């Protein structure tokens, strides 16, 4: 599985941005898909995840109410809508996927990662 990430950029505080993750296989059916981020000087952290063929959604506490992870069936992507962005959201964002479930994926122990996309929130 190869993942393609798009949508990063430079925005102002309070702005919104949407990141998109696509699979080279054309679908994420049977997989859990997650977004992670790594801020400068910090470890990579889990942001959000969903089970592509289910309804379960998972969010890191600091993004609850501001970020929404969802699947776009028309594009076969898993997107991360980020609203009310703050400087603390500045990071390189990564998409990851795994068929073994959310616990495995949230641990970061998966072989399936997309390239990072940089998000900078300027004050």
C-alpha positions in Angstrom: 0.0 0.0 0.0 1.3 3.4 -1.0 -0.2 6.5 0.3 -0.3 10.0 -1.3 -0.8 13.0 1.0 -1.8 16.4 -0.2 -3.2 19.7 1.2 -0.6 21.2 3.5 0.4 24.9 3.5 0.7 28.1 5.4 -2.4 29.5 7.0 -3.3 32.1 9.6 -4.6 31.5 13.1 -8.3 30.6 12.9 -8.1 29.5 9.3 -9.0 26.0 8.0 -7.2 23.5 5.9 -8.1 20.1 4.5 -5.5 17.3 4.1 -6.2 14.4 1.8 -4.8 10.8 1.9 -5.2 8.5 -1.1 -4.2 4.9 -1.5 -2.3 3.5 -4.5 -4.7 0.6 -4.4 -7.6 2.8 -5.0 -9.5 2.0 -1.8 -9.0 1.7 1.9 -11.6 -1.0 2.3 -10.8 -3.2 5.2 -8.3 -0.8 6.6 -8.1 1.7 9.4 -6.7 5.1 8.3 -5.1 7.6 10.6 -3.5 11.0 10.6 -0.4 11.7 12.7 1.6 14.8 13.1 5.1 15.7 14.3 5.9 19.2 15.5 9.4 20.6 15.4 11.4 19.0 18.2 8.6 16.7 19.3 7.7 13.1 18.9 5.1 12.1 16.4 1.6 12.0 17.8 -1.7 10.5 16.8 -4.3 13.0 15.6 -7.3 11.1 14.3 -8.4 7.8 12.8 -11.4 6.1 11.2 -12.3 2.6 10.2 -12.9 2.9 6.5 -15.8 0.4 6.4 -17.2 1.4 9.7 -18.5 4.4 11.7 -15.9 4.6 14.5 -13.9 7.8 14.8 -11.0 8.5 17.1 -9.5 11.9 18.0 -6.6 13.1 20.0 -8.0 15.4 22.8 -6.5 18.6 21.6 -8.2 18.4 18.2 -11.6 17.3 19.2 -14.2 19.7 18.0 -11.8 21.4 15.6 -10.7 18.5 13.3 -12.9 16.1 11.5 -11.7 12.9 9.8 -13.9 11.5 7.1 -13.9 9.4 4.0 -14.6 11.0 0.6 -16.1 8.1 -1.3 -16.1 10.1 -4.6 -12.3 10.4 -4.4 -11.5 7.3 -2.4 -9.6 9.4 0.1 -9.6 9.9 3.8 -9.5 13.6 4.5 -8.7 15.6 7.6 -10.7 18.9 7.8 -8.9 21.2 10.2 -10.8 24.2 11.5 -9.9 26.9 14.0 -6.2 26.3 13.5 -3.8 27.4 16.1 0.0 27.7 16.1 0.2 24.5 18.2 -1.1 22.7 15.1 2.0 23.5 13.2 3.6 20.2 12.3 4.3 17.8 9.5 1.2 15.7 9.0 1.3 12.1 8.0 -1.3 9.6 6.8 -1.0 6.0 7.8 -3.1 2.9 7.4 -3.2 -0.7 8.6 -5.6 -3.6 8.3 -5.0 -4.8 11.9 -7.1 -2.2 13.6 -6.9 1.1 15.4 -4.9 -0.1 18.4 -2.1 -1.2 16.2 -2.3 1.9 14.0 -2.4 4.3 16.9 0.8 2.7 18.3 2.5 3.8 15.1 3.7 0.3 14.4 2.6 0.1 10.8 4.6 -0.1 7.6 2.2 2.0 5.6 2.9 5.6 5.8 2.4 8.5 3.3 4.9 11.2 2.8 4.4 14.1 5.2 2.8 17.4 4.4 3.8 20.5 6.2 1.2 22.6 8.0 2.3 26.0 9.3 -0.1 28.1 11.3 1.1 31.7 11.6 0.0 34.1 14.3 
